[in-house]
Amino acid sequence: MEQVIQEFFSLSKNYKVQIIKRRDGLYTTEAYRWMEDCGYEFWSYISQGLTLIDSEEHARKIAMEQLKECSRDEF
């Protein structure tokens, strides 16, 4: 089973990236944007393709790059 091991949020809290550990021991990341539509509030997945990552440290670097790209926040 896949497990979310860490989440990073933009300064505005409107974007987040999750680091996910897969069953095969590899890692991947998923980016989301906070949406409000017709009275509903939810995290909407931002498709960036699937990337398989070999280590948690490398996944953390990629997650931060994705968050910067999505949110344009300065860290």
Secondary structure as GFF3:
##gff-version 3
##sequence-region A 1 75
A	DSSP	beta_strand	3	9	.	.	.	ID=ss1
A	DSSP	beta_strand	15	21	.	.	.	ID=ss2
A	DSSP	beta_strand	27	37	.	.	.	ID=ss3
A	DSSP	beta_strand	40	46	.	.	.	ID=ss4
A	DSSP	alpha_helix	56	71	.	.	.	ID=ss5
###
